[in-house]
Amino acid sequence: MTDFTQSYTAPRRSFGQLALRWLLFTLLGLFALFYLMPLFVMVTTSLKSLEEIRTGSLVALPRDVTFEAWSTAWSGTCTGVKCEGLRPYFWNSVLMTVPAVFLATLLGAVNGYVIAQWRFKGANLIFAMMLFGCFIPFQVVLLPMARSLGILGLAGSIPGLIFVHVIYGIGFTTLFFRNYYVTIPAELTKAAKVDGAGFFRIFWSIFLPLSLPIVVVTVIWQFTNIWNDFLFGVSFSQAGTQPVTVALNNIVNSTTGVKEYNVDMAAAIIAALPTLLVYVVAGKYFIRGLTAGSVKG
């Protein structure tokens, strides 16, 4: 009897298939290099002196690596007793982003849990209205939001910026959690009710432990949107409470003295570094979480 297991050999790929595969890899590599070229130029320029930037090539590696531009971008150039750099504004963004992400994620989880598992009259209408809020342009809400912040006494403050980003982010976080929670069998909720568990007990003991994938998606989404936001930051802040994006704009558009391109590049990298690190560390979980709630609902 012939031993098919031993006699079987995998079919060899033809020359055309191998050539097509290598062509695909080459094209993808070229696209990756083209996409990463601006980042490469930013990093190399930030490590050069102004003299080398003026006389050298834009894509050349620095002859003498210096971190003076990074120090200036972070701490600023001191004139008398005043230094203007990104440091205080960077921490303003941290103080604004962390609470806003936490609150928007928590409220979105509760909203999604209610809409997906606790059916009530008008739930779909409420969800549709919140979903509609996701598509309202930033510019439309500037005047009513400024008026609301003035009435609440939060105008020009970091708590005011937190309030703005939480309100604007609830629609997205509710959408994420609702689409994820509809994939969880309703029998879990019914069984928990039979055992005497209430609204919050079911949420904290059953749904929240199952929510890690969508929590990662929501945190990355909200963190990126809030940290990179410029319009709300420049509209609803004042001197001393401005986020890092506004400070970066002020540094780049400064016209006093000689234009320091190395400082501009260093400042841009510093401002973008937190979101870059978030995607590097948790990027794969972002894709997994997005597809986790795509089977049902």
Buried (B, 14 or more C-beta within 10 A) or exposed (E): EEEEEEEEEEEEEEEEEEEEEEEEEEEEEEEEEEEEEEEEEBBBBBBBBBEBBEEBEEEEEBEEEBEBBBBBBBEBBEEEEEBBBBBBBBEBBBBBBEBBBBBBBBBBBBBBBBBBBEEEEEBEEBBEEBBEBEEEEBEEBBEEBBEBBEEEEBBBBBBBBBBBBBBBBBBBBBBBBBBBBBBBEEEBBEEBEEEEBEBEEBBEEBBBEBBEBBBBBBBBBBBBBBBBBBEBBBBBBEEEBBBBBBBBBBBBEEEEEEEBBBBBBBBBBBBBEBBEEBBEEBEEBBEBBBEBBEEEE
